[in-house]
Amino acid sequence: MSKYVPDIQSHRWVIISPGRLTRPDNTNGAPKTIGCPFCPGNETATETEVLRLGKGNANEAGWKVRVIPNKYPVTDYHEVIIHSPDCGKDIEDFPLSQVELVIRAYRERYNFYRKKGQVLIFCNHGEHAGASMKHPHSQLVVVPSQINMDTLTKEPLNNIVEQTKMFTAYCPDFSQWPYETWIAPTSGDAKFGDIDDGAVVELAKLLQRMIKSIKRMYDHHQLTHIPFGYNYYIYPGHTWYMRIIPRFVHRAGFELGTGLNVNIVDPTEAALELRGVETRMISLLSKLQEHLPAEKKKKKRS
């Protein structure tokens, strides 16, 4: 059983969860007995599924997306959403129809728990991003309503990458990570669980395009030797958004000691690159912006 411990002065909380220490890890080459428990054929190695999209009976083959209770929960309600039967492919690799199924599973499980507390859905892709299992999956946790999760509220729509009928993808001025990208509904003060089927399809398309664009930035810049990885989460409250955090860099002592994050890529330039504007053109635009104020000053003096 986990317990919540508050810091009296900052009103921030920590969850003490010793049971997580025994969870399996197949990202570091550890010996396996039955192989990946999330792969087809190993359904009986998991907890009994609570949702399946696809054919077949519970805990049998035939599924396209499975949702199961987490054997090593952080909170009282903690589930795993297995993205597909394929152990190697994820959102950026799937056919669009598979991404739509993942988003649909998110919505169904969010709505199942929405009256029990704050429903946070998140994805850790890659070991550096916190994934202990290679098989692509997301997680859902429910945090009691009285707990302050210190989650960011929706940032203003600056540095827009792409706009669709229902959503805007952008790089907020407050971006804490290189190429951090948010996807937010263009209107409304609803919660994530309120999206309709049309929005599910549109969100799936935009999420996939943004992750593909971020992967392209990773391949082009090679900022570090960290393997490609990312996190994303869906804000649990009203005026929801999806925040995609590329894990291109490490966080070190300065960030940990001060709580201040250093972003080495300007969000304005990040948005231009994600839109497909070449780096050479971005450099020229930056120089032009630096030059314009000087020209204005000359005119004032004359």
C-alpha positions as CSV (number, residue, x, y, z in Angstrom):
1,M,0.0,0.0,0.0
2,S,1.3,3.4,-1.0
3,K,1.2,6.4,1.3
4,Y,1.1,10.2,0.6
5,V,3.5,12.4,2.5
6,P,3.2,16.2,2.3
7,D,5.8,18.9,2.6
8,I,4.1,21.4,5.0
9,Q,5.7,24.5,3.6
10,S,5.5,24.0,-0.1
11,H,2.2,22.0,-0.1
12,R,3.8,19.4,-2.4
13,W,3.5,15.7,-1.9
14,V,5.6,12.6,-2.3
15,I,4.2,9.0,-2.7
16,I,6.0,6.3,-0.8
17,S,5.5,3.1,-2.7
18,P,8.1,0.3,-1.7
19,G,6.1,-2.3,-3.7
20,R,7.4,-0.7,-7.0
21,L,10.9,-2.0,-6.2
22,T,9.9,-5.5,-7.2
23,R,8.4,-4.6,-10.6
24,P,10.0,-6.4,-13.6
25,D,12.4,-4.7,-16.0
26,N,13.1,-6.0,-19.4
27,T,14.8,-2.8,-20.8
28,N,18.3,-3.7,-19.5
29,G,18.8,-7.2,-20.9
30,A,17.7,-9.0,-17.7
31,P,17.0,-12.7,-18.1
32,K,13.5,-13.6,-19.1
33,T,11.4,-16.6,-18.2
34,I,8.2,-16.4,-20.3
35,G,9.4,-13.5,-22.5
36,C,7.5,-10.2,-22.6
37,P,4.2,-10.5,-20.6
38,F,2.6,-7.9,-22.8
39,C,3.1,-9.9,-26.0
40,P,0.4,-12.2,-27.6
41,G,0.5,-15.7,-26.1
42,N,1.4,-14.4,-22.6
43,E,-2.0,-12.9,-21.7
44,T,-2.4,-15.3,-18.7
45,A,0.8,-13.8,-17.3
46,T,-0.9,-10.5,-16.6
47,E,-3.8,-9.5,-14.4
48,T,-7.3,-10.1,-15.9
49,E,-7.9,-7.4,-18.4
50,V,-10.5,-4.7,-17.8
51,L,-10.8,-3.6,-21.4
52,R,-10.0,-5.0,-24.8
53,L,-10.4,-3.5,-28.2
54,G,-10.4,-6.3,-30.8
55,K,-11.6,-9.8,-31.0
56,G,-11.5,-12.7,-28.6
57,N,-12.2,-13.4,-24.9
58,A,-10.5,-11.8,-21.9
59,N,-6.8,-12.8,-21.5
60,E,-6.7,-14.6,-24.9
61,A,-5.2,-13.6,-28.2
62,G,-7.1,-11.6,-30.8
63,W,-6.8,-8.2,-29.1
64,K,-5.6,-4.9,-30.6
65,V,-5.4,-2.9,-27.4
66,R,-5.5,-4.3,-23.9
67,V,-6.0,-2.6,-20.5
68,I,-4.9,-4.5,-17.4
69,P,-4.4,-3.6,-13.7
70,N,-0.8,-2.8,-12.8
71,K,0.7,-5.5,-10.7
72,Y,2.9,-2.9,-8.9
73,P,0.6,0.0,-8.4
74,V,1.6,3.5,-7.4
75,T,-1.9,4.5,-6.4
76,D,-5.0,2.6,-5.4
77,Y,-6.2,2.6,-9.1
78,H,-3.3,2.0,-11.5
79,E,-3.7,0.5,-15.0
80,V,-1.6,-0.4,-18.0
81,I,-2.8,0.4,-21.5
82,I,-0.9,-1.9,-23.9
83,H,-0.7,-0.1,-27.3
84,S,-0.7,-3.1,-29.6
85,P,0.4,-6.7,-29.8
86,D,3.6,-5.6,-31.5
87,C,6.5,-5.4,-29.1
88,G,8.6,-3.0,-31.3
89,K,6.2,-0.5,-32.8
90,D,4.7,2.5,-31.0
91,I,2.6,5.6,-31.8
92,E,5.0,6.9,-34.5
93,D,5.0,3.6,-36.3
94,F,1.4,2.4,-36.2
95,P,-1.2,2.7,-38.8
96,L,-3.5,5.6,-37.9
97,S,-6.4,3.2,-37.0
98,Q,-4.2,1.7,-34.2
99,V,-3.5,5.2,-32.7
100,E,-7.2,5.9,-32.7
101,L,-7.8,2.7,-30.7
102,V,-5.2,3.8,-28.1
103,I,-6.9,7.2,-27.7
104,R,-10.3,5.5,-27.5
105,A,-9.0,3.3,-24.7
106,Y,-7.7,6.4,-22.9
107,R,-11.1,8.0,-23.1
108,E,-13.0,4.9,-21.9
109,R,-10.8,4.3,-18.9
110,Y,-10.7,8.1,-18.0
111,N,-14.5,8.1,-17.9
112,F,-14.6,5.0,-15.9
113,Y,-12.6,6.6,-13.1
114,R,-13.4,10.3,-13.5
115,K,-15.6,10.4,-10.3
116,K,-13.0,8.7,-8.2
117,G,-10.3,11.4,-8.3
118,Q,-7.8,13.0,-10.6
119,V,-7.2,10.7,-13.6
120,L,-3.8,11.0,-15.1
121,I,-2.9,9.2,-18.3
122,F,0.8,9.1,-19.3
123,C,3.2,7.3,-21.5
124,N,6.9,6.6,-21.0
125,H,8.7,5.7,-24.2
126,G,12.2,4.4,-23.8
127,E,14.3,3.5,-20.7
128,H,15.6,7.1,-20.3
129,A,11.9,8.2,-20.2
130,G,11.2,5.8,-17.3
131,A,9.9,2.8,-19.1
132,S,10.7,-0.5,-17.4
133,M,9.1,-2.6,-20.1
134,K,10.1,-2.4,-23.8
135,H,6.6,-3.3,-25.1
136,P,5.0,0.1,-25.8
137,H,2.3,1.0,-23.3
138,S,0.8,3.8,-21.4
139,Q,-0.5,4.0,-17.8
140,L,-3.4,5.4,-15.9
141,V,-3.4,6.4,-12.3
142,V,-6.0,8.0,-10.1
143,V,-4.8,10.5,-7.5
144,P,-7.1,11.6,-4.7
145,S,-8.8,15.0,-5.4
146,Q,-7.3,16.6,-2.3
147,I,-3.7,15.9,-3.4
148,N,-1.9,18.8,-5.2
149,M,-0.2,17.2,-8.2
150,D,1.7,20.5,-9.1
151,T,0.7,20.0,-12.7
152,L,0.9,22.9,-15.1
153,T,-2.3,24.6,-16.3
154,K,-2.8,25.2,-20.0
155,E,-0.1,27.5,-21.4
156,P,-1.0,30.3,-23.9
157,L,-1.1,29.3,-27.6
158,N,2.2,30.8,-28.8
159,N,4.7,29.3,-31.3
160,I,2.1,27.3,-33.2
161,V,3.2,24.3,-35.1
162,E,-0.1,23.1,-36.6
163,Q,-3.7,23.9,-36.3
164,T,-6.6,21.6,-37.1
165,K,-10.4,22.1,-36.8
166,M,-10.4,20.9,-33.2
167,F,-6.8,21.2,-31.9
168,T,-3.7,23.3,-31.9
169,A,-0.1,21.9,-31.6
170,Y,2.4,24.4,-30.2
171,C,5.6,24.9,-28.3
172,P,4.8,27.1,-25.3
173,D,7.1,30.0,-24.3
174,F,7.4,28.2,-21.0
175,S,8.7,25.0,-22.6
176,Q,11.1,23.2,-20.2
177,W,12.5,20.7,-22.6
178,P,14.0,20.9,-26.2
179,Y,11.1,20.6,-28.7
180,E,8.5,20.2,-26.0
181,T,5.1,20.2,-27.8
182,W,1.6,20.6,-26.4
183,I,-1.7,19.7,-28.1
184,A,-4.8,21.5,-26.8
185,P,-8.4,21.8,-27.9
186,T,-9.1,25.0,-29.8
187,S,-12.2,25.8,-27.6
188,G,-14.1,24.7,-24.5
189,D,-13.4,24.1,-20.9
190,A,-14.1,20.4,-20.9
191,K,-12.2,17.4,-19.5
192,F,-10.4,14.9,-21.8
193,G,-13.2,12.3,-21.3
194,D,-15.7,14.6,-23.0
195,I,-14.1,14.4,-26.4
196,D,-16.3,12.9,-29.2
197,D,-15.4,10.3,-31.8
198,G,-14.4,12.9,-34.3
199,A,-12.0,14.5,-31.8
200,V,-10.5,11.0,-31.1
201,V,-9.6,10.6,-34.8
202,E,-8.2,14.1,-35.1
203,L,-6.2,13.9,-31.9
204,A,-4.7,10.5,-33.1
205,K,-3.6,12.1,-36.3
206,L,-2.0,15.1,-34.7
207,L,-0.3,13.1,-31.9
208,Q,1.3,10.8,-34.4
209,R,2.5,13.7,-36.7
210,M,4.0,15.5,-33.7
211,I,5.9,12.5,-32.5
212,K,7.2,11.8,-36.0
213,S,8.3,15.4,-36.3
214,I,10.1,15.2,-32.9
215,K,11.8,12.0,-34.0
216,R,13.0,13.9,-37.1
217,M,14.5,16.6,-34.9
218,Y,16.2,13.9,-32.8
219,D,17.7,12.3,-35.9
220,H,18.8,15.6,-37.4
221,H,20.4,17.2,-34.3
222,Q,21.7,14.3,-32.2
223,L,22.0,16.6,-29.2
224,T,23.2,13.7,-27.0
225,H,23.8,10.0,-27.2
226,I,20.6,9.2,-25.3
227,P,18.4,6.8,-27.3
228,F,15.2,8.4,-28.7
229,G,12.6,8.6,-26.0
230,Y,9.7,10.8,-24.9
231,N,6.9,11.2,-22.3
232,Y,3.5,12.5,-22.8
233,Y,0.6,13.0,-20.4
234,I,-3.0,14.2,-20.5
235,Y,-3.9,16.9,-18.0
236,P,-6.5,15.5,-15.7
237,G,-8.6,18.5,-15.1
238,H,-10.7,21.1,-16.9
239,T,-9.2,22.9,-20.0
240,W,-7.2,19.7,-20.7
241,Y,-4.2,19.4,-23.0
242,M,-1.7,16.7,-24.0
243,R,2.0,17.5,-23.2
244,I,4.7,15.8,-25.2
245,I,8.2,15.9,-23.6
246,P,11.1,14.7,-25.8
247,R,13.9,13.2,-23.6
248,F,16.9,14.5,-25.6
249,V,18.9,15.8,-22.6
250,H,19.6,14.8,-19.0
251,R,18.5,16.9,-16.0
252,A,21.5,17.5,-13.7
253,G,22.4,19.1,-10.4
254,F,21.4,22.7,-11.3
255,E,17.9,21.7,-12.3
256,L,17.5,19.3,-9.3
257,G,18.9,21.8,-6.8
258,T,17.1,24.9,-8.0
259,G,13.9,23.6,-9.5
260,L,14.8,25.7,-12.6
261,N,14.8,24.0,-16.0
262,V,17.3,25.0,-18.7
263,N,16.0,24.6,-22.2
264,I,18.7,24.7,-24.8
265,V,16.3,25.2,-27.8
266,D,14.3,28.4,-28.1
267,P,10.6,27.4,-28.3
268,T,10.0,29.8,-31.2
269,E,12.8,28.1,-33.2
270,A,11.5,24.7,-32.1
271,A,8.1,25.4,-33.5
272,L,9.5,26.6,-36.8
273,E,11.7,23.4,-37.1
274,L,8.7,21.2,-36.3
275,R,6.8,23.0,-39.0
276,G,9.5,22.0,-41.5
277,V,11.3,25.4,-41.7
278,E,15.0,24.7,-42.5
279,T,17.6,25.5,-39.8
280,R,19.3,27.9,-42.3
281,M,16.2,29.9,-42.7
282,I,15.6,30.0,-39.0
283,S,19.1,31.5,-38.5
284,L,18.3,34.2,-41.1
285,L,15.1,35.0,-39.4
286,S,16.8,35.3,-36.0
287,K,19.4,37.7,-37.5
288,L,16.7,39.7,-39.1
289,Q,14.8,40.1,-35.7
290,E,18.1,41.2,-34.1
291,H,18.6,43.8,-36.9
292,L,15.1,45.3,-36.9
293,P,15.4,47.0,-33.4
294,A,18.6,48.7,-34.4
295,E,17.0,50.0,-37.6
296,K,14.1,51.4,-35.6
297,K,16.5,53.2,-33.3
298,K,18.3,54.8,-36.2
299,K,15.0,56.2,-37.5
300,K,14.1,57.6,-34.1
301,R,17.5,59.4,-33.9
302,S,17.1,60.9,-37.3
